[in-house]
Protein backbone atom coordinates (compact mmCIF):
# COMPACT_ATOMS: atom_id res chain seq x y z
CA UNK A 1 0.00 0.00 0.00
CA UNK A 2 2.87 2.39 0.65
CA UNK A 3 3.37 2.97 -3.09
CA UNK A 4 -0.30 3.56 -3.93
CA UNK A 5 -0.60 7.29 -3.00
CA UNK A 6 2.45 8.33 -5.02
CA UNK A 7 1.40 6.05 -7.89
CA UNK A 8 -1.99 7.79 -8.01
CA UNK A 9 -0.30 11.19 -7.98
CA UNK A 10 2.07 10.20 -10.80
CA UNK A 11 -0.78 8.86 -12.96
CA UNK A 12 -2.61 12.15 -12.35
CA UNK A 13 0.42 14.02 -13.67
CA UNK A 14 0.66 11.72 -16.70
CA UNK A 15 -3.00 12.09 -17.75
CA UNK A 16 -3.02 15.88 -17.35
CA UNK A 17 -1.27 16.77 -20.66
CA UNK A 18 -3.47 14.22 -22.47
CA UNK A 19 -6.51 15.97 -20.98
CA UNK A 20 -5.27 19.33 -22.29
CA UNK A 21 -4.74 17.97 -25.81
CA UNK A 22 -8.22 16.42 -25.81
CA UNK A 23 -9.78 19.74 -24.80
CA UNK A 24 -8.50 21.31 -28.00
CA UNK A 25 -10.17 18.60 -30.12
CA UNK A 26 -13.48 20.49 -30.30
CA UNK A 27 -15.30 17.15 -30.60
CA UNK A 28 -17.77 15.14 -28.56
CA UNK A 29 -15.33 12.25 -28.15
CA UNK A 30 -12.43 14.49 -27.18
CA UNK A 31 -14.45 16.48 -24.66
CA UNK A 32 -15.95 13.30 -23.19
CA UNK A 33 -12.52 11.76 -22.63
CA UNK A 34 -11.21 15.04 -21.19
CA UNK A 35 -14.17 15.17 -18.80
CA UNK A 36 -13.57 11.57 -17.74
CA UNK A 37 -9.87 12.13 -17.16
CA UNK A 38 -10.51 15.27 -15.13
CA UNK A 39 -13.03 13.46 -12.92
CA UNK A 40 -10.57 10.57 -12.49
CA UNK A 41 -7.77 13.00 -11.56
CA UNK A 42 -10.03 14.78 -9.04
CA UNK A 43 -11.08 11.50 -7.41
CA UNK A 44 -7.51 10.17 -7.32
CA UNK A 45 -6.40 13.37 -5.60
CA UNK A 46 -8.88 12.67 -2.80
CA UNK A 47 -8.00 9.00 -2.40
CA UNK A 48 -4.22 9.31 -2.48
CA UNK A 49 -4.45 11.60 0.56
CA UNK A 50 -6.95 9.35 2.34
CA UNK A 51 -4.79 6.26 1.80
CA UNK A 52 -1.59 8.03 2.86
CA UNK A 53 -3.16 9.25 6.12
CA UNK A 54 -5.04 6.05 6.88
CA UNK A 55 -1.96 3.85 6.60
CA UNK A 56 0.48 6.48 7.92
CA UNK A 57 2.56 6.35 4.74
CA UNK A 58 2.86 10.06 4.00
CA UNK A 59 6.24 10.85 2.45
CA UNK A 60 8.13 14.09 1.89
CA UNK A 61 8.14 13.30 -1.84
CA UNK A 62 4.37 12.79 -1.80
CA UNK A 63 3.74 15.98 0.17
CA UNK A 64 5.69 17.92 -2.46
CA UNK A 65 4.37 16.13 -5.55
CA UNK A 66 0.67 15.98 -4.64
CA UNK A 67 -0.02 19.74 -4.42
CA UNK A 68 2.15 20.31 -7.49
CA UNK A 69 0.06 17.81 -9.46
CA UNK A 70 -3.13 19.53 -8.26
CA UNK A 71 -1.93 22.97 -9.33
CA UNK A 72 -0.86 21.74 -12.78
CA UNK A 73 -4.22 20.02 -13.28
CA UNK A 74 -6.46 22.86 -12.07
CA UNK A 75 -4.50 25.86 -13.33
CA UNK A 76 -3.72 24.12 -16.60
CA UNK A 77 -7.39 23.39 -17.20
CA UNK A 78 -8.32 27.00 -16.41
CA UNK A 79 -5.66 28.22 -18.87
CA UNK A 80 -6.93 25.90 -21.63
CA UNK A 81 -10.47 27.19 -21.05
CA UNK A 82 -9.25 30.75 -21.72
CA UNK A 83 -8.67 29.66 -25.32
CA UNK A 84 -11.76 27.47 -25.67
CA UNK A 85 -14.26 29.70 -23.86
CA UNK A 86 -12.75 33.22 -23.80
CA UNK A 87 -16.09 34.90 -23.06
CA UNK A 88 -16.70 32.64 -20.05
CA UNK A 89 -13.17 32.37 -18.67
CA UNK A 90 -11.33 35.72 -18.97
CA UNK A 91 -7.57 36.01 -18.58
CA UNK A 92 -7.84 38.29 -15.52
CA UNK A 93 -9.79 35.65 -13.56
CA UNK A 94 -7.24 32.91 -14.22
CA UNK A 95 -4.40 35.35 -13.52
CA UNK A 96 -5.83 36.05 -10.03
CA UNK A 97 -6.23 32.33 -9.32
CA UNK A 98 -2.67 31.67 -10.46
CA UNK A 99 -1.28 34.62 -8.48
CA UNK A 100 -2.94 33.32 -5.30
CA UNK A 101 -1.50 29.82 -5.76
CA UNK A 102 2.00 31.08 -6.53
CA UNK A 103 1.88 33.48 -3.57
CA UNK A 104 0.84 30.81 -1.08
CA UNK A 105 3.48 28.41 -2.42
CA UNK A 106 6.16 31.10 -2.03
CA UNK A 107 4.88 31.82 1.49
CA UNK A 108 5.06 28.13 2.43
CA UNK A 109 8.62 27.85 1.14
CA UNK A 110 9.64 31.04 2.97
CA UNK A 111 8.17 29.78 6.27
CA UNK A 112 9.96 26.46 5.90
CA UNK A 113 13.30 28.03 4.98
CA UNK A 114 13.36 31.03 7.33
CA UNK A 115 11.43 29.74 10.32
CA UNK A 116 12.02 25.99 9.95
CA UNK A 117 8.28 25.41 10.29
CA UNK A 118 5.40 24.34 8.08
CA UNK A 119 2.27 26.29 7.22
CA UNK A 120 -0.92 24.47 8.18
CA UNK A 121 -3.67 24.19 5.61
CA UNK A 122 -6.73 26.24 6.58
CA UNK A 123 -10.19 24.68 6.37
CA UNK A 124 -11.52 27.29 3.96
CA UNK A 125 -8.85 26.18 1.49
CA UNK A 126 -10.89 22.98 1.08
CA UNK A 127 -13.89 25.14 0.17
CA UNK A 128 -11.69 26.85 -2.43
CA UNK A 129 -10.75 23.49 -3.92
CA UNK A 130 -14.39 22.42 -3.88
CA UNK A 131 -15.73 25.45 -5.77
CA UNK A 132 -12.91 25.24 -8.30
CA UNK A 133 -13.70 21.57 -9.01
CA UNK A 134 -17.45 22.25 -9.20
CA UNK A 135 -16.83 24.97 -11.78
CA UNK A 136 -14.38 22.95 -13.87
CA UNK A 137 -16.36 19.69 -13.81
CA UNK A 138 -19.58 21.54 -14.67
CA UNK A 139 -17.90 23.39 -17.53
CA UNK A 140 -16.28 20.26 -18.96
CA UNK A 141 -19.57 18.35 -18.73
CA UNK A 142 -21.43 21.15 -20.51
CA UNK A 143 -18.72 21.32 -23.17
CA UNK A 144 -19.20 17.61 -23.78
CA UNK A 145 -22.99 17.86 -23.91
CA UNK A 146 -22.81 20.90 -26.21
CA UNK A 147 -21.37 18.65 -28.91
CA UNK A 148 -24.28 16.20 -28.67
CA UNK A 149 -27.33 16.29 -30.92
CA UNK A 150 -30.82 17.44 -29.99
CA UNK A 151 -32.25 19.53 -27.19
CA UNK A 152 -29.57 18.48 -24.71
CA UNK A 153 -26.85 19.95 -26.92
CA UNK A 154 -28.81 23.17 -27.42
CA UNK A 155 -29.45 23.54 -23.69
CA UNK A 156 -25.79 22.94 -22.81
CA UNK A 157 -24.69 25.52 -25.40
CA UNK A 158 -27.13 28.08 -23.98
CA UNK A 159 -25.86 27.52 -20.44
CA UNK A 160 -22.25 27.92 -21.60
CA UNK A 161 -23.11 31.24 -23.25
CA UNK A 162 -25.23 32.44 -20.33
CA UNK A 163 -24.39 34.13 -17.03
CA UNK A 164 -24.69 31.26 -14.51
CA UNK A 165 -21.23 29.78 -15.04
CA UNK A 166 -19.65 33.22 -15.30
CA UNK A 167 -20.98 34.19 -11.87
CA UNK A 168 -19.87 30.83 -10.49
CA UNK A 169 -16.39 31.69 -11.77
CA UNK A 170 -16.58 35.05 -9.97
CA UNK A 171 -17.36 33.16 -6.74
CA UNK A 172 -14.39 30.86 -7.44
CA UNK A 173 -12.08 33.87 -7.87
CA UNK A 174 -13.36 35.61 -4.73
CA UNK A 175 -13.01 32.51 -2.54
CA UNK A 176 -9.58 31.70 -4.01
CA UNK A 177 -8.20 35.21 -3.46
CA UNK A 178 -9.75 35.40 0.02
CA UNK A 179 -7.98 32.21 1.12
CA UNK A 180 -4.69 33.67 -0.09
CA UNK A 181 -5.27 36.80 1.96
CA UNK A 182 -6.08 34.69 5.03
CA UNK A 183 -2.76 32.83 4.68
CA UNK A 184 -0.83 36.10 4.51
CA UNK A 185 -2.70 37.78 7.40
CA UNK A 186 -2.67 34.73 9.68
CA UNK A 187 0.75 33.36 8.77
CA UNK A 188 2.02 33.48 12.38
CA UNK A 189 -1.09 31.67 13.67
CA UNK A 190 -0.73 28.87 11.12
CA UNK A 191 2.85 27.86 11.88
CA UNK A 192 3.45 24.23 12.75
CA UNK A 193 6.61 22.98 14.44
CA UNK A 194 6.49 19.62 12.66
CA UNK A 195 9.09 19.38 9.89
CA UNK A 196 9.65 16.16 7.90
C-alpha positions as CSV (number, residue, x, y, z in Angstrom):
1,X,0.0,0.0,0.0
2,X,2.9,2.4,0.6
3,X,3.4,3.0,-3.1
4,X,-0.3,3.6,-3.9
5,X,-0.6,7.3,-3.0
6,X,2.5,8.3,-5.0
7,X,1.4,6.0,-7.9
8,X,-2.0,7.8,-8.0
9,X,-0.3,11.2,-8.0
10,X,2.1,10.2,-10.8
11,X,-0.8,8.9,-13.0
12,X,-2.6,12.1,-12.3
13,X,0.4,14.0,-13.7
14,X,0.7,11.7,-16.7
15,X,-3.0,12.1,-17.8
16,X,-3.0,15.9,-17.3
17,X,-1.3,16.8,-20.7
18,X,-3.5,14.2,-22.5
19,X,-6.5,16.0,-21.0
20,X,-5.3,19.3,-22.3
21,X,-4.7,18.0,-25.8
22,X,-8.2,16.4,-25.8
23,X,-9.8,19.7,-24.8
24,X,-8.5,21.3,-28.0
25,X,-10.2,18.6,-30.1
26,X,-13.5,20.5,-30.3
27,X,-15.3,17.2,-30.6
28,X,-17.8,15.1,-28.6
29,X,-15.3,12.2,-28.1
30,X,-12.4,14.5,-27.2
31,X,-14.5,16.5,-24.7
32,X,-16.0,13.3,-23.2
33,X,-12.5,11.8,-22.6
34,X,-11.2,15.0,-21.2
35,X,-14.2,15.2,-18.8
36,X,-13.6,11.6,-17.7
37,X,-9.9,12.1,-17.2
38,X,-10.5,15.3,-15.1
39,X,-13.0,13.5,-12.9
40,X,-10.6,10.6,-12.5
41,X,-7.8,13.0,-11.6
42,X,-10.0,14.8,-9.0
43,X,-11.1,11.5,-7.4
44,X,-7.5,10.2,-7.3
45,X,-6.4,13.4,-5.6
46,X,-8.9,12.7,-2.8
47,X,-8.0,9.0,-2.4
48,X,-4.2,9.3,-2.5
49,X,-4.4,11.6,0.6
50,X,-7.0,9.3,2.3
51,X,-4.8,6.3,1.8
52,X,-1.6,8.0,2.9
53,X,-3.2,9.2,6.1
54,X,-5.0,6.0,6.9
55,X,-2.0,3.9,6.6
56,X,0.5,6.5,7.9
57,X,2.6,6.4,4.7
58,X,2.9,10.1,4.0
59,X,6.2,10.9,2.5
60,X,8.1,14.1,1.9
61,X,8.1,13.3,-1.8
62,X,4.4,12.8,-1.8
63,X,3.7,16.0,0.2
64,X,5.7,17.9,-2.5
65,X,4.4,16.1,-5.6
66,X,0.7,16.0,-4.6
67,X,0.0,19.7,-4.4
68,X,2.2,20.3,-7.5
69,X,0.1,17.8,-9.5
70,X,-3.1,19.5,-8.3
71,X,-1.9,23.0,-9.3
72,X,-0.9,21.7,-12.8
73,X,-4.2,20.0,-13.3
74,X,-6.5,22.9,-12.1
75,X,-4.5,25.9,-13.3
76,X,-3.7,24.1,-16.6
77,X,-7.4,23.4,-17.2
78,X,-8.3,27.0,-16.4
79,X,-5.7,28.2,-18.9
80,X,-6.9,25.9,-21.6
81,X,-10.5,27.2,-21.0
82,X,-9.2,30.7,-21.7
83,X,-8.7,29.7,-25.3
84,X,-11.8,27.5,-25.7
85,X,-14.3,29.7,-23.9
86,X,-12.8,33.2,-23.8
87,X,-16.1,34.9,-23.1
88,X,-16.7,32.6,-20.1
89,X,-13.2,32.4,-18.7
90,X,-11.3,35.7,-19.0
91,X,-7.6,36.0,-18.6
92,X,-7.8,38.3,-15.5
93,X,-9.8,35.6,-13.6
94,X,-7.2,32.9,-14.2
95,X,-4.4,35.3,-13.5
96,X,-5.8,36.1,-10.0
97,X,-6.2,32.3,-9.3
98,X,-2.7,31.7,-10.5
99,X,-1.3,34.6,-8.5
100,X,-2.9,33.3,-5.3
101,X,-1.5,29.8,-5.8
102,X,2.0,31.1,-6.5
103,X,1.9,33.5,-3.6
104,X,0.8,30.8,-1.1
105,X,3.5,28.4,-2.4
106,X,6.2,31.1,-2.0
107,X,4.9,31.8,1.5
108,X,5.1,28.1,2.4
109,X,8.6,27.8,1.1
110,X,9.6,31.0,3.0
111,X,8.2,29.8,6.3
112,X,10.0,26.5,5.9
113,X,13.3,28.0,5.0
114,X,13.4,31.0,7.3
115,X,11.4,29.7,10.3
116,X,12.0,26.0,9.9
117,X,8.3,25.4,10.3
118,X,5.4,24.3,8.1
119,X,2.3,26.3,7.2
120,X,-0.9,24.5,8.2
121,X,-3.7,24.2,5.6
122,X,-6.7,26.2,6.6
123,X,-10.2,24.7,6.4
124,X,-11.5,27.3,4.0
125,X,-8.8,26.2,1.5
126,X,-10.9,23.0,1.1
127,X,-13.9,25.1,0.2
128,X,-11.7,26.8,-2.4
129,X,-10.8,23.5,-3.9
130,X,-14.4,22.4,-3.9
131,X,-15.7,25.5,-5.8
132,X,-12.9,25.2,-8.3
133,X,-13.7,21.6,-9.0
134,X,-17.4,22.2,-9.2
135,X,-16.8,25.0,-11.8
136,X,-14.4,22.9,-13.9
137,X,-16.4,19.7,-13.8
138,X,-19.6,21.5,-14.7
139,X,-17.9,23.4,-17.5
140,X,-16.3,20.3,-19.0
141,X,-19.6,18.4,-18.7
142,X,-21.4,21.2,-20.5
143,X,-18.7,21.3,-23.2
144,X,-19.2,17.6,-23.8
145,X,-23.0,17.9,-23.9
146,X,-22.8,20.9,-26.2
147,X,-21.4,18.7,-28.9
148,X,-24.3,16.2,-28.7
149,X,-27.3,16.3,-30.9
150,X,-30.8,17.4,-30.0
151,X,-32.2,19.5,-27.2
152,X,-29.6,18.5,-24.7
153,X,-26.8,20.0,-26.9
154,X,-28.8,23.2,-27.4
155,X,-29.4,23.5,-23.7
156,X,-25.8,22.9,-22.8
157,X,-24.7,25.5,-25.4
158,X,-27.1,28.1,-24.0
159,X,-25.9,27.5,-20.4
160,X,-22.3,27.9,-21.6
161,X,-23.1,31.2,-23.2
162,X,-25.2,32.4,-20.3
163,X,-24.4,34.1,-17.0
164,X,-24.7,31.3,-14.5
165,X,-21.2,29.8,-15.0
166,X,-19.7,33.2,-15.3
167,X,-21.0,34.2,-11.9
168,X,-19.9,30.8,-10.5
169,X,-16.4,31.7,-11.8
170,X,-16.6,35.0,-10.0
171,X,-17.4,33.2,-6.7
172,X,-14.4,30.9,-7.4
173,X,-12.1,33.9,-7.9
174,X,-13.4,35.6,-4.7
175,X,-13.0,32.5,-2.5
176,X,-9.6,31.7,-4.0
177,X,-8.2,35.2,-3.5
178,X,-9.7,35.4,0.0
179,X,-8.0,32.2,1.1
180,X,-4.7,33.7,-0.1
181,X,-5.3,36.8,2.0
182,X,-6.1,34.7,5.0
183,X,-2.8,32.8,4.7
184,X,-0.8,36.1,4.5
185,X,-2.7,37.8,7.4
186,X,-2.7,34.7,9.7
187,X,0.7,33.4,8.8
188,X,2.0,33.5,12.4
189,X,-1.1,31.7,13.7
190,X,-0.7,28.9,11.1
191,X,2.8,27.9,11.9
192,X,3.4,24.2,12.7
193,X,6.6,23.0,14.4
194,X,6.5,19.6,12.7
195,X,9.1,19.4,9.9
196,X,9.6,16.2,7.9
